[in-house]
Amino acid sequence: MIRRTMTALAVAACMTLAPHIGAAATPQLVPSLATASNPETLLLDAREAPRGIMIAHLHIPARPGNFTLVYPKWIPGEHGPTGPIGDLDMLSVRVNGQKVPWRRDLVNMYAFHIAVPAGASAVDVTFREILNSPGDMMGTSKLAIVNWNRDLLYQNDTNNRDVIVRSSVILPAGWHYGSSMPVASRSGQQINFKPVTLAFLVDTPLDMGQYVRKIVLWQHGTAKQVLDAFADHPEDLDFSSKLIKEYKRMTPQALALYGARHWYVYHSLLTLSNKIGFQGIEHHQSSDDRAPEDFMTNPMEQLAAGDLLTHEFSHSWNGKYRRPFDLYQPNFQIPERTELLWVYEGMNQYLGDLLSFRMGIRKTSQYPEYLASIYASMANEPGRDYRPIIDLTTSAPYLYQSYGDYTSLRRTAGDFYTEGELLWLDVDSIIRQKSHGTKSLDTFLHLYAGPPNTGPITKLYNREQIEALLNKVVPYNWHAFFQKYVYSVAVQPPDALARTGFKLVYTAKPNTFIQANEVLRHYVDAWYSLGVRLAMNGGIGDVRRGSPAWTAMLSPHETIVAIDGRAFSGKVLTRALVRAEKDKKPISLLVKSDGYFNTVNVNYTGGPRYPHLVPIKGVPNMLAKIMARKN
């Protein structure tokens, strides 16, 4: 049923489950003292958000004696122990107005021990959230992002679907907000929300800011999707009517893809700021999307990253409604197991891109060019020679936080998104080929996350169930397929592109998508020629093993100062590549390394090289059918 009271929805959210297949043993849970009749309360005073501070006031039901509160550690959607405990400041605990000492656990830094006096039934906790730190910017002087897990403590060893929380927020003067949280009342700048489960609260972020634009993208009865865009500058909210029309296709195309919805009111929350990093975090009835200030006004941004909102929207089905069994834990302190992210994120990378093309944000005719860019990136990644997808997904909790030199050797979390997209495109093409075009991955998705419509509930799956559903669509040895391409080191499927009607070639013509990213992200891509990626000043970011640059002993952190006697620039590099192709002479680089300068001659005469797909004569263009808009 669509029409339900929001309080009942909140308490019931995420409670409908498939059997918890093969779940790891969990700590002994205790009953929550925060109940519907006696909820934990949270008042978030965000009036100082413009200066990067919010203050959380919590009233937490407790019992006399030793009592432990915990700060959320494993954050759903972030796939790791990413709770920013270092941003919690000025923690104070009181009981009946009297200050009570607290002690951090000696091993578990996220736990705080309190001796609750006899006769007390609750503790009052206050702390300050520091919004911004390097690589984790959550606010500017004009907008801020509220992830509730950063603003609360809760009773240890409880089930977050049993803990009831009633929250409120005080906005800065003149600021507005967007959220899927059900509202109980409002008084001036204070918004009081209805009681919800702790799981629901953490799954329902809030954006706020001075400059906002709200657009209803789709509505059917009481169900709707809303875009809540907040910007540092009002002119960045001047979206074109054409772009709005394309985004209004998001829900219709997603419903055609999946066959049903599993949310009531969905808010696509979008912050537009150059100070806040590019990011997208999925939630069941909303998404926390962060992009550069010109993301919605610069067509090149939509070309390069037009799947930002669609990827997170698709996660409402694939990731929130259907979720790997061992990503679903009773509370935020228990580690998640992430091996099935090749479905959760890998398939979703394909579906998010697919939606962006079907909606018209990117042209259907551009998909082969886009596919060439990601196929070539994986075909030219040395780390694939020894590290399979399953190791990347299993180690995701640390890979998301892992940075360093030679990313193409070490591999990154981003690889199971990209390689996952190629994997699921191959699955789609196999289904289409074997069914003679009568079925597709869309058919699978209707079984996987389709009818009937529901609210935000969760159904779990394991690998065997995914393979069984695929076999219902088209009989095939899916277990062996995934065993080979996910669970083992393997080259990309040799017939994957040919099945879609294309083959990969390299030419001197720049790839449209690579070129857009070069311009927007300010780097120079010579990965398929010299084998390097460079900053605009010539700084080397990565070197491809086995490439001419690798043979010449170039390495990250060195800087190419000059090429063939001319100061470094992208254009000078291109001219040198063209020159070397003609006269077959080495390219001379002046390289700065640790305060020293030396000349390096690179023996490469292949000219500029960029990946493209070209049609195979006589083979139908399957990609056009895959990306075609659904009526």
C-alpha positions in Angstrom: 0.0 0.0 0.0 1.2 3.5 -0.8 -0.9 5.3 1.7 0.4 4.8 5.2 1.1 6.9 8.2 4.8 8.0 8.2 5.3 6.9 11.8 4.2 3.4 11.0 6.4 3.5 7.9 9.4 4.6 9.8 9.1 1.8 12.4 8.5 -0.8 9.7 11.1 0.3 7.3 13.7 -2.3 6.4 11.9 -5.0 8.4 10.7 -7.2 5.6 13.5 -9.6 4.8 14.4 -12.7 2.9 16.1 -15.4 5.0 19.4 -14.2 6.4 21.5 -16.5 4.3 24.8 -17.6 5.7 25.1 -14.6 8.1 28.1 -14.3 10.3 27.6 -14.6 14.0 26.7 -11.2 15.6 27.1 -10.0 19.2 24.4 -10.7 21.7 21.9 -7.9 21.3 20.0 -6.3 24.1 16.6 -4.6 24.0 16.6 -1.0 23.1 15.6 1.4 25.9 14.7 4.0 23.3 11.2 2.9 22.3 8.2 4.4 20.5 6.8 5.6 23.9 10.2 6.7 25.2 12.3 7.7 22.2 15.9 9.0 22.1 15.7 12.6 21.1 18.2 14.6 19.0 18.1 18.3 18.6 20.7 19.4 16.0 21.5 23.1 16.3 22.9 24.0 12.9 22.8 27.8 13.3 26.6 27.8 13.2 26.8 25.7 10.1 28.1 28.6 8.0 31.2 28.6 10.1 31.6 24.8 10.0 30.0 23.8 13.3 26.9 22.0 14.4 25.9 21.1 18.0 24.0 17.9 18.8 21.8 17.7 22.0 20.8 14.2 22.8 18.4 12.8 25.4 19.1 9.0 25.6 17.1 6.5 27.7 19.5 4.7 30.0 19.6 2.4 33.0 21.6 2.8 36.3 25.1 1.3 36.4 27.7 0.8 33.7 26.2 2.0 30.4 27.9 2.3 27.0 27.1 4.7 24.2 28.5 4.2 20.7 29.1 6.5 17.7 28.2 4.9 14.4 31.2 3.3 12.8 30.2 1.2 9.7 28.1 3.5 7.6 25.7 1.9 5.0 26.5 3.1 1.5 30.0 4.0 2.4 31.0 0.3 2.7 33.5 0.8 5.5 34.3 1.9 9.0 34.1 5.5 8.0 32.2 7.1 10.9 34.2 10.4 11.3 34.9 9.9 15.1 37.6 12.6 14.9 35.0 15.2 14.1 33.2 14.7 17.4 34.3 17.5 19.8 33.5 18.9 23.3 31.6 15.8 24.4 29.6 16.4 27.6 27.3 14.0 29.5 24.8 15.0 32.2 22.3 13.2 34.3 19.5 15.3 35.9 21.5 18.4 35.2 24.7 17.1 36.9 27.9 16.5 34.9 28.9 12.8 34.7 32.4 11.6 33.7 32.7 9.5 30.6 35.6 7.3 29.4 36.5 6.2 25.9 37.0 2.5 25.5 40.7 1.5 25.4 40.2 -0.7 22.3 37.0 0.5 20.6 37.5 4.2 20.0 33.8 4.5 19.0 32.5 3.5 22.5 32.1 5.7 25.5 31.5 4.3 29.0 29.4 6.0 31.6 28.4 5.2 35.2 24.7 6.1 35.4 23.7 7.1 38.9 21.0 5.1 40.7 17.5 6.2 40.0 18.4 7.8 36.7 16.5 6.8 33.5 18.3 8.8 30.9 21.5 10.7 30.0 21.8 14.1 28.3 24.6 14.3 25.8 26.0 17.3 24.0 28.8 17.4 21.5 30.0 19.6 18.7 30.3 18.3 15.1 33.2 19.8 13.2 31.9 19.8 9.6 35.0 20.0 7.5 38.4 18.2 7.3 40.7 17.6 4.3 38.9 15.3 1.9 35.7 15.4 3.9 34.0 18.7 3.4 30.4 18.8 4.5 29.6 22.5 4.5 30.4 26.0 3.2 29.2 29.4 4.3 26.1 29.0 2.1 25.2 25.3 2.5 25.7 22.2 4.6 25.0 18.4 4.5 23.6 16.6 7.4 24.4 12.9 7.7 22.7 12.0 11.0 25.2 9.3 11.8 27.7 12.1 12.5 25.4 13.8 15.1 24.4 11.0 17.4 25.3 8.4 20.0 23.1 5.4 20.8 22.9 2.5 23.2 25.5 -0.2 22.6 24.6 -3.7 21.3 21.1 -2.8 20.2 19.4 -3.4 16.9 19.2 -0.1 15.0 15.8 -1.1 13.7 14.5 -1.2 17.2 16.0 2.1 18.5 13.4 4.9 18.1 14.7 8.4 17.6 12.8 11.7 17.5 14.9 14.4 15.8 14.8 18.1 15.2 17.0 20.6 13.4 17.4 24.4 13.8 18.4 25.9 10.5 20.6 29.1 10.1 18.5 32.2 9.5 17.4 32.5 5.9 18.3 28.9 5.1 16.1 26.2 3.6 16.3 22.4 3.8 15.5 19.3 1.8 15.0 15.7 3.2 12.7 12.7 3.0 12.3 12.8 6.8 8.6 12.9 7.8 7.8 16.3 9.4 5.7 16.6 12.6 5.8 20.3 13.0 7.7 23.5 12.3 8.3 26.6 14.4 10.4 29.3 12.6 13.7 27.7 11.7 13.2 24.6 13.9 11.8 21.6 12.1 10.6 18.7 14.3 10.5 15.3 12.6 8.3 12.3 13.4 9.8 9.4 15.4 11.7 6.9 13.2 14.0 4.0 13.7 17.7 4.7 14.0 18.2 2.8 10.8 15.7 5.1 9.0 17.2 8.2 10.4 20.8 7.4 9.3 19.4 6.4 5.9 17.7 9.8 5.5 20.2 12.7 5.0 19.3 16.4 5.0 20.7 19.2 2.9 20.3 22.8 3.9 21.4 26.2 2.4 20.7 29.8 1.6 20.2 29.2 -2.2 17.9 26.3 -3.2 15.8 25.2 -6.1 13.2 22.5 -5.7 11.8 20.7 -8.7 9.2 18.0 -8.7 10.6 15.6 -11.3 7.8 13.0 -11.2 4.5 12.5 -9.4 1.8 9.9 -9.4 -0.8 10.3 -6.6 1.1 10.8 -3.4 4.3 9.2 -4.7 6.8 11.6 -6.1 10.5 12.3 -6.8 11.9 15.8 -6.0 15.2 17.4 -6.9 16.5 19.6 -4.0 19.5 21.5 -5.3 21.5 23.7 -3.0 24.3 26.0 -4.4 27.0 28.3 -3.2 25.9 30.8 -5.9 22.3 31.5 -7.0 23.3 31.5 -10.7 24.4 27.8 -10.5 20.7 27.0 -10.0 19.7 28.4 -13.4 19.2 24.9 -15.0 18.0 24.9 -18.6 14.5 23.7 -19.3 16.0 21.1 -21.6 18.0 19.6 -18.8 15.1 19.6 -16.5 13.0 17.8 -19.1 15.7 15.1 -19.3 15.9 14.7 -15.5 12.1 14.4 -15.4 12.5 11.1 -17.4 14.5 9.6 -14.5 11.6 7.9 -12.6 9.7 6.8 -15.8 12.9 5.2 -17.2 13.7 3.6 -13.8 10.2 2.2 -13.5 10.5 0.8 -17.1 13.8 -0.8 -16.1 12.7 -2.3 -12.8 9.0 -2.6 -13.2 8.0 -1.2 -9.8 9.2 1.2 -7.1 10.1 0.6 -3.4 9.8 4.2 -2.0 7.0 6.6 -1.4 8.6 10.1 -1.7 12.2 10.2 -3.1 14.4 13.3 -2.7 17.5 13.6 -4.9 19.6 15.9 -2.7 22.2 17.8 -4.7 24.9 20.3 -3.4 26.7 22.4 -6.0 30.0 23.6 -4.7 33.6 23.6 -5.7 34.6 23.3 -2.0 32.8 20.0 -1.4 34.2 17.0 -3.2 32.4 15.1 -5.9 30.5 12.3 -4.2 27.3 10.2 -4.3 25.9 8.2 -1.5 22.8 6.1 -1.8 19.8 6.0 0.5 16.4 4.3 0.2 14.2 7.3 -0.3 16.9 9.9 -1.1 20.5 10.4 -2.3 23.3 12.5 -1.1 24.8 13.9 -4.3 27.7 16.4 -4.4 29.1 18.0 -7.5 31.0 21.0 -8.8 29.2 24.3 -8.8 28.6 24.3 -12.6 27.5 20.6 -12.7 23.9 21.5 -13.9 24.9 24.5 -16.1 27.9 23.1 -17.9 27.0 20.5 -20.6 30.5 19.0 -20.4 29.9 18.1 -16.7 26.7 16.3 -17.7 28.6 14.5 -20.5 31.4 13.4 -18.1 29.4 12.6 -15.0 25.7 12.6 -16.0 25.2 9.3 -14.2 25.7 10.9 -10.7 22.0 11.2 -9.8 20.9 8.2 -11.8 23.5 5.9 -10.2 22.3 6.8 -6.7 18.6 6.7 -7.7 19.1 3.1 -9.1 20.5 2.1 -5.7 17.0 2.5 -4.2 16.3 -0.7 -6.0 19.7 -2.3 -6.3 21.4 -1.9 -2.9 18.6 -0.7 -0.6 15.5 -2.8 -1.6 17.7 -5.7 -2.7 20.8 -6.0 -0.6 23.6 -8.5 -0.2 22.9 -10.6 2.9 26.1 -9.8 4.7 25.9 -6.0 4.1 22.8 -6.0 6.3 23.9 -5.8 9.9 21.9 -5.2 13.1 23.8 -2.0 14.0 26.5 0.3 12.9 29.3 -1.2 15.0 29.3 -4.6 13.3 31.6 -4.9 10.3 30.0 -5.3 6.9 31.2 -8.0 4.5 31.5 -6.5 1.0 32.3 -9.3 -1.4 29.0 -9.0 -3.3 29.7 -5.4 -4.2 30.3 -6.7 -7.8 26.5 -6.9 -7.9 25.6 -4.0 -5.6 28.0 -1.5 -7.2 29.2 -3.2 -10.3 25.8 -3.8 -11.8 24.6 -0.4 -10.5 27.4 1.3 -12.4 26.0 -0.2 -15.6 22.4 0.7 -14.7 23.2 4.3 -13.6 25.0 4.9 -16.9 22.2 3.1 -18.8 19.6 5.4 -17.3 21.6 8.5 -18.1 21.6 7.6 -21.8 18.0 6.5 -21.9 16.9 9.7 -20.3 18.8 11.8 -22.8 21.3 13.4 -20.4 23.9 11.8 -22.7 23.0 10.9 -26.3 22.4 7.3 -27.1 24.7 7.6 -30.0 27.6 8.6 -27.6 27.5 5.3 -25.7 30.0 3.4 -27.9 32.5 6.2 -27.3 31.9 6.1 -23.6 32.2 2.3 -23.6 35.5 2.5 -25.5 36.8 4.8 -22.8 36.0 2.4 -19.9 36.8 -0.8 -21.8 40.3 0.5 -22.8 41.0 1.7 -19.2 40.5 -1.9 -17.9 42.2 -3.5 -20.9 45.3 -1.4 -20.1 45.4 -1.8 -16.3 48.3 -4.0 -15.2 46.8 -4.8 -11.9 44.2 -7.0 -13.6 46.9 -9.5 -14.3 47.0 -10.6 -10.7 44.1 -9.2 -8.8 40.5 -10.4 -9.5 37.3 -8.4 -8.9 36.4 -10.5 -5.9 39.6 -9.4 -4.1 38.7 -5.8 -4.8 35.2 -6.1 -3.5 36.2 -8.1 -0.4 38.8 -5.5 0.5 36.6 -2.5 -0.3 36.4 -1.3 3.3 40.1 -0.3 3.1 40.3 0.3 -0.7 37.9 3.2 -0.4 40.3 4.9 2.0 43.5 3.8 0.2 45.5 6.3 -1.8 49.0 6.2 -3.2 51.3 5.8 -6.2 50.8 3.4 -9.1 47.0 3.0 -8.8 47.0 1.0 -12.0 49.1 -1.6 -10.2 47.5 -1.6 -6.8 44.0 -1.3 -8.2 41.3 0.8 -6.5 37.7 0.6 -5.3 36.7 2.4 -8.5 37.8 -0.7 -10.5 35.0 -2.9 -9.4 32.6 -0.2 -10.6 34.1 0.1 -14.0 34.9 -3.6 -14.5 31.6 -4.4 -13.0 29.9 -2.3 -15.6 31.6 -4.2 -18.4 30.7 -7.5 -16.7 27.0 -6.7 -16.5 26.9 -5.3 -20.1 28.3 -8.7 -21.1 25.5 -10.4 -19.1 22.9 -8.2 -20.8 24.4 -9.0 -24.3 24.4 -12.7 -23.6 20.8 -12.7 -22.5 19.8 -10.7 -25.6 21.8 -13.0 -27.9 20.5 -16.3 -26.5 16.9 -15.1 -26.4 17.1 -13.6 -29.9 16.3 -10.2 -28.6 13.2 -11.2 -26.7 14.8 -10.7 -23.3 17.4 -8.5 -21.6 18.8 -7.5 -18.3 15.6 -5.5 -17.9 13.8 -8.9 -17.7 16.1 -10.0 -14.9 15.6 -6.7 -13.1 11.8 -7.2 -13.1 12.3 -10.5 -11.3 15.1 -9.1 -9.0 13.5 -5.8 -7.9 10.2 -5.5 -9.6 6.5 -5.8 -8.7 4.7 -5.2 -6.5 5.3 -1.6 -5.4 6.3 -1.3 -1.8 7.6 1.2 0.7 11.3 1.2 1.8 11.7 -2.5 2.8 14.7 -4.7 2.2 15.1 -8.2 0.7 18.4 -9.9 0.9 20.2 -12.1 -1.6 23.3 -14.2 -2.0 25.3 -15.2 -5.1 23.3 -18.4 -5.7 20.1 -16.5 -5.8 21.4 -14.0 -8.4 22.5 -16.9 -10.6 19.2 -18.7 -10.2 17.2 -15.6 -11.2 19.5 -15.2 -14.3 18.8 -18.8 -15.2 15.1 -18.1 -15.0 15.6 -15.5 -17.7 18.0 -17.5 -19.9 19.5 -20.9 -19.1 23.2 -20.5 -19.1 26.2 -21.6 -16.9 26.1 -18.3 -15.0 28.0 -19.8 -12.1 30.9 -20.7 -14.3 30.7 -17.3 -16.0 31.0 -15.4 -12.7 33.6 -17.8 -11.3 35.8 -17.0 -14.3 35.3 -13.3 -14.6 34.7 -12.3 -10.9 36.3 -14.9 -8.7 39.4 -15.6 -10.9 42.1 -13.5 -12.6 40.9 -13.3 -16.2 41.2 -11.2 -19.3 38.1 -9.3 -20.4 35.6 -11.6 -22.2 37.1 -11.8 -25.8 33.7 -11.8 -27.5 32.0 -9.2 -25.3 32.3 -6.2 -27.7 31.9 -8.3 -30.8 28.6 -9.6 -29.5 27.3 -6.0 -29.3 28.4 -5.3 -32.9 31.6 -3.3 -32.2 35.4 -3.7 -31.9 38.0 -1.6 -30.1 40.5 0.5 -32.1 43.0 3.2 -31.2 43.4 6.4 -33.3 44.9 9.8 -33.0 41.5 11.3 -32.6 40.8 12.2 -28.9 38.0 10.2 -27.2 35.1 12.6 -26.4 34.7 11.4 -22.8 38.5 11.2 -22.0 38.8 14.7 -23.5 35.9 16.1 -21.4 37.5 14.7 -18.2 40.9 16.1 -19.1 39.3 19.6 -19.4 37.1 19.3 -16.2 39.6 17.5 -14.0 42.6 19.4 -15.2 45.0 16.6 -16.3 46.7 15.3 -19.5 46.0 11.7 -20.6 48.8 10.0 -22.5 47.9 6.6 -21.0 47.6 4.8 -24.4 50.6 6.4 -26.0 53.5 7.1 -23.6 51.8 5.4 -20.7 51.4 8.3 -18.3 48.8 10.5 -16.7 50.0 14.0 -16.0 48.9 17.1 -14.1 48.6 20.3 -16.0 52.1 21.3 -14.8 53.7 18.0 -16.1 53.6 16.3 -12.7 53.4 12.5 -13.2 50.4 10.9 -11.5 50.8 7.3 -12.7 52.9 5.2 -15.1 51.6 2.1 -16.9 53.7 -1.0 -16.4 55.3 -2.1 -19.7 54.7 1.3 -21.4 57.4 3.4 -23.1 57.3 5.7 -20.0 57.8 2.7 -17.7 60.7 1.5 -19.8 62.3 4.9 -19.6 62.1 4.7 -15.8 59.7 7.6 -15.3 57.8 7.5 -12.0 55.1 9.3 -10.0 56.0 12.6 -8.3 58.5 13.4 -11.0 57.7 16.4 -13.2 58.1 16.7 -16.9 59.4 20.3 -17.3 60.0 20.4 -21.0 59.5 18.2 -24.1 61.9 18.4 -27.0 63.2 21.7 -25.6 59.8 23.4 -25.1 58.0 24.1 -21.8 55.6 21.4 -21.0 51.9 21.6 -22.0 49.3 19.2 -23.3 49.6 20.7 -26.8 53.4 20.5 -26.7 53.1 16.8 -25.8 50.7 16.1 -28.6 53.1 17.8 -31.1 56.0 15.7 -29.9 53.9 12.5 -30.3 53.0 13.5 -33.9 56.7 14.5 -34.6 58.1 11.2 -33.3 55.6 9.2 -35.4 56.9 10.9 -38.5 60.6 11.0 -38.0 60.9 7.9 -35.7 63.2 9.7 -33.3 62.9 9.5 -29.5 61.0 12.1 -27.5 63.3 14.1 -25.2 62.0 15.0 -21.8 63.5 17.3 -19.2 62.4 15.8 -15.9 62.6 17.3 -12.4 62.9 14.8 -9.6 63.7 15.6 -5.9 65.4 18.9 -6.9 67.5 17.3 -9.7 67.0 17.7 -13.4 67.8 15.0 -16.0 67.1 14.3 -19.6 65.1 11.2 -20.4 64.7 9.9 -24.0 61.5 8.0 -24.5 61.4 5.6 -27.5 57.9 5.8 -28.7 56.8 6.5 -32.3 53.2 5.4 -32.3 51.7 8.9 -32.2 48.7 10.0 -30.1 46.4 7.0 -29.2 42.8 7.2 -28.0 40.3 4.3 -27.8 37.1 4.2 -30.0 34.6 1.6 -31.0 33.9 1.0 -34.6 31.0 -1.1 -36.0 31.6 -4.7 -37.2 30.2 -5.0 -40.7 27.2 -7.3 -40.8 26.7 -7.5 -37.0 23.6 -5.7 -35.6 24.2 -2.7 -33.3 23.0 -4.1 -30.0 24.2 -1.1 -28.0 21.7 1.2 -29.7 18.9 -1.2 -28.6 20.3 -1.4 -25.0 20.4 2.4 -24.6 17.1 3.2 -26.4 14.6 5.0 -24.3 11.7 2.9 -23.1 8.1 4.1 -23.6 
